[in-house]
Structures are given as C-alpha cells and as structure tokens.
C-alpha cells in the first residue's frame, strides 16, 4: 500500500537535506538515512507500508504459509518456557501485519496465551494493522517504542524483527589508498547531493575501522550500525524471559565485507534496486545488510545467549517446510485426478509461493538469528 505523495510534497524533505548540509556541513549516512526514510513529509516509510508495495516484497506478504511456519517456532518457545499463561510477541516494524495475522490465525493450542504487541511509530500504519487483523486485534496492543510495554516488561515472550535491522541508519566507511579508513559523507555541490570522504564522525567507529583496515583492500566499503547495541538492550528490557528472533539479509564478519567490496547499501524503488544511493531521496527504500557478528556481540552484552544462526531455507526446513510442500503437492495431484482443475491450480499457486520461501538467490538466503534470555532451546515438533 502506498500513501499518495506528490513531487511537490517531496520538496520539504529535499529542502531539509540541503539546509542541513548548508548549515552544518556534510551529513554522515547515519544522519541522512533517517531523513529520507522517516521524514514525516516525504520520507519513504511515512508514505508506504513496508512489504506491500511494488518496490519489494517480504516473506509474510508473499504467502501466509510463512506465518504458519513461524507459529510453530513460537509455539515451541512457549512450550520451552513451560506454557506460561501469557506469551507476548513484540514485533518491530510489522508492516501491514501479515505475519501477525497468519500466526494468530494458526496458533492452535497456545493461542489462548498468545498476545501480540506492535511497535509502530506511524499512526496511519498502526490503524491499517488494526483493520488488517479485524477481530484478532483483541489479542494485540500498540506502542511507539520497543522498551517495556505499558511500563513493564512482558513476563515471557519473543522480540521479533523481520527485515527491520537492514533499515537502521548506518555509517559508511571506506578504506583509502594509504590503508586508513575514512567515513563517507553526503554533501552538496551546485544544488546536487554528492558523496565525499572525511574523518570518522564518531569515536565509536574506531574499532570497526581498525578491523576493516586489517581485512580489506583500498577502495573497499562497509557499513557500521551504532544504534544496534541500544536496540538490543531495549529488546532485553522488553521481556523478563524469552527470545530474540531476527530475520534479515546479512552475513558475518569478514564474509559480509569480503563479498561486498562496494558495501551492501542499495536502494529499492519501482524500478527495482539501484546502487546510486543519492537518487530520488524519499522515493526509494535504503537498506544495508545486517552484520550478524555485531548482532551476536550485542546480544551477549545484554544477557541473551545466541542459539541459532542459519539461512531461512534451513530454518523453515526445521519447521517442516519440506513435509508441508509434499503435502500440498499430493493435494494438487488428487485435485487434478478428481477433475477439480480450479482447485488444483490454486493449490499449485500456494505450493509455488511456499517454495519461494526457500529459494536460492532469494528469500531462502535471508539469515535467521535466535538468542534466549533465561530460556532453553525450543524444540519444534513437526506435524506428521
């Protein structure tokens, strides 16, 4: 869904970027990204609902089968915590609530204990989520910040972030010919936005710069998310016992850097993805792959114990994706044999979407990270 925005309405955003550059000098990318993504008058996420537009898709918006499989993971978490009376899923950046709807509809035996808390900064999107859930909204609540809900942490639950961290503001660093590491800034030249190199804008970037200088060649770029540690700290404060589940594009160090010598930041628009980061600010999504080594370090610092890191393909396989695909394939064959060709075609379409979730060079390559706070490893029981 896209909220109508005209070129004229975009001007305040562009004007603010230029004004900030003129007033305070070039902007590091971690200051530029919040403007183009979240500016209330023209920011990308202020005018669009994630996952439901034509710029890109997500697993939950592709098919409800994703949420039905995730429900098995959440049910296993609830079982591992010995079936508490209340289990709260705290979802950050839920888009149009496709994941929540699919999970709540298929929760089964733990549905009576399941509650959902949406962390959503835009009131218009929160209203859309309520409408999307309908009667299921009775099991949900909304807040603008992650932190403890209603001034108290959930007793037991899971903080869930699906394709959220890749939109966090990042600093962009580049190794120079001399082997030093500089930061990439957004500046202005003759009315156009341009990039140029400058000193590190934050002393906290020094350790990442030193690691990059030791591992990378001149010209290589990488992104550093300094907001990650604080976010994981908020996630730890949000649940007394439970889990952190992150599903996103990314990799671990140094593989993340080595396979992306130009950095991982790209933009998405109606014409697909582009590497021109300064083109059409506000009209395009801006993302950078997640450094899961940094996620692991932050999780440990804040009292989580990492339990799982794998591809979405492997994770959904452990939740019974393969058996489910075989079941749908048999159902399609039966429908065709019975002459119910419309039913067979509908089941085949479902099967195709289900298989997309584990596809190579696509959704299947998304990474999954799970960590626990005072909670055991969940054991998933796959229906036979």
C-alpha positions as CSV (number, residue, x, y, z in Angstrom):
1,X,0.0,0.0,0.0
2,X,1.3,3.4,-0.9
3,X,0.1,6.6,0.7
4,X,-0.2,9.3,-2.0
5,X,2.6,11.7,-2.1
6,X,3.4,14.2,-4.9
7,X,6.7,15.7,-6.2
8,X,5.6,19.0,-4.6
9,X,5.1,17.3,-1.2
10,X,8.6,15.9,-1.5
11,X,10.2,19.4,-1.6
12,X,10.3,19.8,2.2
13,X,12.3,16.7,2.5
14,X,14.8,17.7,-0.2
15,X,14.9,21.2,1.2
16,X,15.7,19.9,4.7
17,X,18.5,17.8,3.5
18,X,20.1,20.7,1.6
19,X,19.5,23.0,4.5
20,X,21.2,20.7,7.0
21,X,24.2,20.3,4.7
22,X,24.5,24.1,4.2
23,X,24.0,24.8,7.9
24,X,26.2,22.1,9.5
25,X,28.3,20.6,6.7
26,X,28.1,17.2,5.0
27,X,26.0,14.6,6.7
28,X,27.2,11.1,7.6
29,X,24.9,8.5,6.2
30,X,23.5,7.7,9.6
31,X,22.1,11.2,9.7
32,X,21.0,11.2,6.0
33,X,19.1,7.8,6.2
34,X,16.6,8.8,8.9
35,X,15.7,11.9,6.8
36,X,14.9,10.1,3.6
37,X,13.2,7.1,5.3
38,X,11.2,8.7,8.1
39,X,10.8,12.4,7.4
40,X,7.1,13.0,8.2
41,X,6.6,14.9,4.9
42,X,8.0,12.7,2.2
43,X,10.1,10.1,4.0
44,X,9.8,6.6,2.3
45,X,8.3,4.9,5.3
46,X,6.0,7.8,6.1
47,X,4.3,7.3,2.8
48,X,4.4,3.5,2.3
49,X,3.5,0.3,4.2
50,X,6.5,-2.0,4.2
51,X,6.2,-5.2,2.3
52,X,3.0,-4.4,0.5
53,X,4.1,-2.0,-2.3
54,X,5.6,-2.6,-5.7
55,X,9.1,-1.8,-4.7
56,X,9.9,-5.1,-2.9
57,X,8.2,-8.0,-1.2
58,X,8.7,-9.8,2.1
59,X,8.1,-13.4,3.1
60,X,5.0,-12.6,5.2
61,X,3.5,-10.6,2.3
62,X,4.3,-13.3,-0.2
63,X,2.3,-16.1,1.5
64,X,0.5,-16.8,4.8
65,X,2.5,-20.1,4.9
66,X,5.4,-18.2,6.2
67,X,3.5,-17.0,9.3
68,X,2.0,-20.5,9.8
69,X,5.5,-22.0,9.9
70,X,6.7,-19.2,12.3
71,X,3.8,-20.1,14.5
72,X,5.5,-23.5,15.0
73,X,8.6,-21.8,16.2
74,X,6.7,-19.5,18.6
75,X,4.7,-22.5,19.9
76,X,8.0,-24.3,20.6
77,X,9.2,-21.3,22.5
78,X,6.0,-21.2,24.6
79,X,6.5,-25.0,25.3
80,X,10.1,-24.5,26.2
81,X,9.0,-21.9,28.8
82,X,6.6,-24.5,30.3
83,X,3.4,-23.0,28.8
84,X,3.1,-19.6,30.6
85,X,-0.4,-18.1,30.9
86,X,0.7,-15.2,28.7
87,X,3.3,-15.3,25.9
88,X,3.8,-11.9,24.2
89,X,5.3,-11.5,20.7
90,X,6.7,-8.0,20.4
91,X,7.0,-7.3,16.7
92,X,9.0,-4.3,15.5
93,X,8.3,-2.9,12.0
94,X,5.3,-5.2,11.2
95,X,4.2,-3.5,8.0
96,X,0.6,-4.4,7.3
97,X,0.6,-7.2,9.9
98,X,0.6,-10.1,7.5
99,X,2.9,-12.1,9.8
100,X,0.9,-11.4,12.9
101,X,-2.4,-12.3,11.2
102,X,-1.1,-15.6,9.9
103,X,0.4,-16.6,13.3
104,X,-2.7,-15.6,15.3
105,X,-5.0,-17.4,12.9
106,X,-2.9,-20.7,13.2
107,X,-1.7,-20.5,16.8
108,X,-3.5,-23.7,17.8
109,X,-3.0,-25.0,21.3
110,X,-1.1,-22.0,22.6
111,X,-3.4,-19.4,21.0
112,X,-5.1,-18.6,24.4
113,X,-1.8,-17.5,25.8
114,X,-0.6,-15.6,22.8
115,X,-0.6,-11.8,22.7
116,X,0.9,-9.5,20.1
117,X,2.5,-6.1,20.7
118,X,3.2,-4.0,17.6
119,X,6.0,-1.4,17.8
120,X,5.0,1.1,15.2
121,X,5.9,4.8,15.0
122,X,3.4,5.9,12.4
123,X,-0.3,6.1,13.5
124,X,-1.6,5.6,10.0
125,X,0.2,2.2,9.7
126,X,-1.0,1.2,13.1
127,X,-4.6,1.9,12.0
128,X,-4.0,-0.2,8.9
129,X,-2.7,-3.1,11.1
130,X,-5.8,-2.9,13.3
131,X,-8.1,-3.1,10.2
132,X,-6.0,-6.0,8.8
133,X,-6.4,-8.0,12.0
134,X,-10.1,-7.4,12.5
135,X,-11.3,-9.4,15.4
136,X,-7.8,-10.7,16.1
137,X,-6.8,-7.2,17.2
138,X,-8.4,-8.0,20.5
139,X,-5.2,-10.0,21.2
140,X,-2.9,-7.1,20.3
141,X,-1.6,-3.8,21.6
142,X,0.4,-1.0,20.1
143,X,3.3,1.2,21.2
144,X,5.7,3.6,19.5
145,X,8.8,2.4,21.3
146,X,10.3,-1.1,21.8
147,X,11.1,-0.9,25.6
148,X,8.8,-2.4,28.2
149,X,5.2,-2.4,27.1
150,X,2.8,-0.5,29.4
151,X,5.8,0.4,31.6
152,X,6.5,-3.2,32.4
153,X,8.4,-6.0,30.5
154,X,6.4,-8.9,29.2
155,X,6.9,-11.8,31.6
156,X,7.6,-14.3,28.8
157,X,7.8,-13.7,25.1
158,X,9.7,-13.0,22.0
159,X,11.0,-9.8,20.4
160,X,10.6,-10.4,16.7
161,X,12.3,-8.2,14.0
162,X,11.6,-9.3,10.4
163,X,13.5,-7.2,7.8
164,X,13.9,-4.3,10.2
165,X,17.6,-4.0,11.1
166,X,18.6,-3.6,7.4
167,X,16.8,-0.2,7.6
168,X,18.7,1.1,10.6
169,X,20.8,4.2,10.0
170,X,24.4,3.2,9.3
171,X,27.8,4.9,9.0
172,X,29.6,4.1,5.7
173,X,33.3,3.7,5.9
174,X,35.9,3.3,3.1
175,X,39.5,2.1,3.1
176,X,41.7,4.6,1.4
177,X,44.8,4.0,-0.8
178,X,47.0,4.7,2.2
179,X,45.3,2.0,4.3
180,X,43.5,4.5,6.5
181,X,39.7,4.3,7.0
182,X,37.6,7.4,6.3
183,X,33.9,8.0,6.5
184,X,31.6,8.7,3.5
185,X,29.5,11.8,3.8
186,X,26.6,13.3,1.9
187,X,27.5,16.8,0.7
188,X,26.2,19.3,-1.8
189,X,27.7,20.7,-5.0
190,X,25.8,23.1,-7.3
191,X,22.5,22.0,-5.9
192,X,23.2,18.3,-6.2
193,X,23.8,15.8,-3.5
194,X,27.3,14.2,-3.7
195,X,29.5,11.9,-1.7
196,X,32.9,12.7,-0.3
197,X,35.3,11.3,2.3
198,X,36.1,12.8,5.7
199,X,37.2,11.8,9.2
200,X,35.3,9.4,11.3
201,X,32.3,11.2,12.8
202,X,32.1,9.2,16.0
203,X,34.9,7.7,18.1
204,X,32.9,4.5,18.5
205,X,33.6,3.8,14.8
206,X,37.3,3.3,15.5
207,X,37.2,-0.4,16.4
208,X,35.3,-1.2,13.2
209,X,37.7,0.9,11.2
210,X,40.7,-0.9,12.6
211,X,39.1,-4.3,11.9
212,X,38.3,-3.2,8.3
213,X,41.8,-1.9,7.7
214,X,43.2,-5.2,8.7
215,X,40.9,-7.3,6.5
216,X,40.1,-5.1,3.4
217,X,41.9,-3.6,0.4
218,X,41.9,0.1,-0.6
219,X,38.5,1.1,-2.0
220,X,36.5,-1.4,0.0
221,X,33.5,-0.1,1.8
222,X,31.5,-1.3,4.8
223,X,28.6,-0.1,6.9
224,X,28.5,0.2,10.7
225,X,25.3,0.3,12.8
226,X,26.0,2.1,16.0
227,X,22.3,2.0,17.0
228,X,22.3,-1.8,17.2
229,X,23.6,-2.1,20.7
230,X,21.0,0.2,22.2
231,X,18.2,-1.6,20.3
232,X,19.2,-5.0,21.6
233,X,19.4,-3.5,25.1
234,X,15.8,-2.4,24.6
235,X,14.8,-5.8,23.4
236,X,16.4,-7.3,26.5
237,X,14.4,-5.0,28.7
238,X,11.2,-5.8,26.9
239,X,11.0,-9.4,28.1
240,X,11.8,-10.9,31.5
241,X,12.3,-14.4,30.0
242,X,12.2,-15.3,26.3
243,X,13.8,-14.9,23.0
244,X,15.1,-12.5,20.4
245,X,14.3,-13.6,16.8
246,X,15.8,-11.6,13.9
247,X,15.2,-12.5,10.2
248,X,17.0,-10.3,7.8
249,X,19.5,-10.0,4.9
250,X,23.1,-10.1,6.1
251,X,26.2,-12.2,7.0
252,X,29.0,-12.5,9.5
253,X,32.4,-10.8,9.5
254,X,34.6,-10.8,7.5
255,X,32.5,-12.6,4.8
256,X,30.0,-9.8,4.8
257,X,32.7,-7.3,3.9
258,X,34.7,-9.5,1.5
259,X,31.8,-10.5,-0.7
260,X,30.6,-6.8,-0.9
261,X,33.7,-4.7,-1.8
262,X,31.5,-1.7,-2.7
263,X,29.5,-2.1,0.6
264,X,26.0,-3.6,0.9
265,X,23.9,-0.4,0.8
266,X,21.4,-0.2,-2.0
267,X,18.1,1.5,-2.7
268,X,14.8,0.0,-3.9
269,X,12.1,1.7,-5.9
270,X,9.5,0.9,-8.6
271,X,12.4,0.0,-11.0
272,X,14.0,-2.5,-8.6
273,X,17.3,-2.0,-6.8
274,X,20.0,0.5,-7.6
275,X,23.4,1.3,-6.2
276,X,23.0,5.1,-6.7
277,X,22.4,5.9,-3.1
278,X,21.5,9.6,-3.5
279,X,19.0,9.2,-6.3
280,X,15.4,10.2,-5.6
281,X,15.6,10.6,-1.8
282,X,12.3,9.8,-0.1
283,X,11.1,7.9,-3.2
284,X,13.3,4.8,-2.6
285,X,13.9,2.5,0.3
286,X,17.5,2.5,1.6
287,X,18.9,-0.7,3.1
288,X,22.2,-2.1,4.3
289,X,22.8,-5.8,5.1
290,X,22.9,-6.8,8.7
291,X,26.3,-7.6,10.4
292,X,25.3,-10.6,12.4
293,X,28.7,-10.7,14.1
294,X,27.7,-7.4,15.6
295,X,24.3,-8.7,16.5
296,X,25.8,-11.7,18.3
297,X,28.2,-9.4,20.3
298,X,25.3,-7.1,21.3
299,X,23.1,-10.0,22.2
300,X,25.7,-11.4,24.6
301,X,26.4,-8.0,26.1
302,X,22.7,-7.6,27.0
303,X,22.1,-11.0,28.6
304,X,21.0,-13.1,25.6
305,X,22.6,-16.4,24.8
306,X,22.7,-17.0,21.0
307,X,21.1,-20.3,20.0
308,X,20.7,-20.3,16.2
309,X,22.2,-18.7,13.1
310,X,21.3,-20.1,9.7
311,X,19.6,-19.4,6.4
312,X,15.8,-19.0,6.2
313,X,16.0,-22.1,4.0
314,X,17.4,-24.2,6.8
315,X,15.2,-22.7,9.4
316,X,12.0,-23.3,7.6
317,X,13.2,-26.8,6.8
318,X,13.5,-27.4,10.6
319,X,9.9,-26.2,11.0
320,X,8.5,-28.7,8.5
321,X,8.6,-26.8,5.2
322,X,9.6,-29.9,3.2
323,X,6.8,-32.1,4.6
324,X,4.3,-29.2,4.0
325,X,5.4,-28.9,0.4
326,X,5.0,-32.6,-0.2
327,X,1.5,-32.5,1.4
328,X,0.5,-29.6,-0.9
329,X,1.9,-31.5,-3.9
330,X,-0.1,-34.6,-3.1
331,X,-3.3,-32.4,-2.6
332,X,-2.8,-30.8,-6.0
333,X,-2.3,-34.2,-7.7
334,X,-5.5,-35.5,-6.0
335,X,-7.5,-32.5,-7.1
336,X,-6.3,-32.9,-10.7
337,X,-7.1,-36.6,-10.7
338,X,-10.6,-35.8,-9.5
339,X,-11.1,-33.3,-12.2
340,X,-11.1,-30.3,-9.8
341,X,-8.7,-28.4,-12.0
342,X,-9.5,-25.0,-10.5
343,X,-8.7,-26.4,-7.0
344,X,-5.5,-28.0,-8.4
345,X,-4.4,-24.7,-9.9
346,X,-5.0,-22.8,-6.6
347,X,-3.0,-25.4,-4.6
348,X,-0.2,-25.3,-7.2
349,X,-0.1,-21.5,-6.7
350,X,0.1,-21.9,-3.0
351,X,2.9,-24.5,-3.5
352,X,4.9,-22.2,-5.7
353,X,4.8,-19.4,-3.1
354,X,5.7,-21.8,-0.4
355,X,8.8,-23.0,-2.4
356,X,9.8,-19.3,-3.0
357,X,10.4,-19.0,0.8
358,X,13.4,-21.3,0.5
359,X,14.6,-20.4,-3.0
360,X,18.3,-19.9,-3.8
361,X,19.4,-16.3,-4.6
362,X,16.1,-15.1,-3.0
363,X,14.1,-15.5,0.2
364,X,15.9,-18.7,1.2
365,X,19.2,-16.8,1.6
366,X,17.8,-14.5,4.3
367,X,19.5,-15.1,7.6
368,X,17.9,-16.1,10.9
369,X,19.3,-15.4,14.3
370,X,17.8,-16.5,17.6
371,X,19.0,-15.8,21.1
372,X,17.5,-16.6,24.5
373,X,17.2,-14.7,27.8
374,X,16.8,-17.2,30.7
375,X,15.1,-19.6,28.3
376,X,16.0,-23.1,26.9
377,X,16.4,-24.1,23.3
378,X,12.9,-24.5,21.8
379,X,12.3,-27.9,20.2
380,X,9.9,-27.9,17.3
381,X,7.5,-30.8,16.8
382,X,6.7,-31.1,13.1
383,X,3.2,-32.4,12.5
384,X,3.2,-35.8,10.7
